[in-house]
Amino acid sequence: MALFAVIGLGSFGATVATQLMSLKHEVIGIDLNKKYVESISDELTHAVIADATDEHVLDELNVQNCEAVVVAIGEDIEASILCVLHLKNMGVKKIWAKSKSKAHHMILTHLGVDKIIHPEEDMGVRIAQSLSYPMVSRYMALEDNRYLVKIEIHTEQSGIKLNQLMDHASEIKTILHKRGPVVQYILDPHLILKEGDILLVEGLLEPLRRLSKHFKNL
């Protein structure tokens, strides 16, 4: 369990905060908007109505002790930049920040933010990936054009052996197989897949595309 702070509790910030809570972490939520704070206060460890552009306020909330701070301030770019500056001055270990524009992104880059998030763009990519690869329920981009992908087995693939499926993209590594509550990491290549099974695989984008095309042709 780790302690995180999310500054800005609009739609994006609230989603990040509640997801962190669902993963059993502690979360401090901060926003100047009373309505936002009150709407989520019961779901977070602490929810505070406060001005995150005031360094003294951030210091009083001990955000410097957090594993990471997410600056989810969206519309007010000046507030976002001031907040990041204060967090850097306070020695916060890791800062993730939401970017509103290319100029905002460039400034955050120069400030040394660990990760810059473009929620609308990221969501667009996820939607496009889901439409193109319907068997992919979730994915995570790794370095060097590699992806970790969660695949759900549907009716069309039920009854197929694992090696019949994966031989179409032999470069892809199968990490695990899940059926109900049972998870297997060492897999029999002759395992017969059933509807509802989950596969976690890892590989380069091009082999993953080939695997997707094979899924569509089944």
Buried (B, 14 or more C-beta within 10 A) or exposed (E): EEBBBBBBBBEBBBBBBBEBBEEEBBBBBBBBEEEBBEBBBEBBBEBBBBBBBBBEBBEEBEBBEBBBBBBBBBEBBEBBBBBBEBBEEBEBEBBBBBBBEEEBBEBBEEBEBEEBBBBEEEEEEEEEBBEEBEBBEEBEEEEEEBBBBBBBBBEEBBEBBBBBBBEBBEEBEBBBBBBEEEEEEEBEEEBEBBEEBBBBBBBBEEBBEBBBEBBEEE
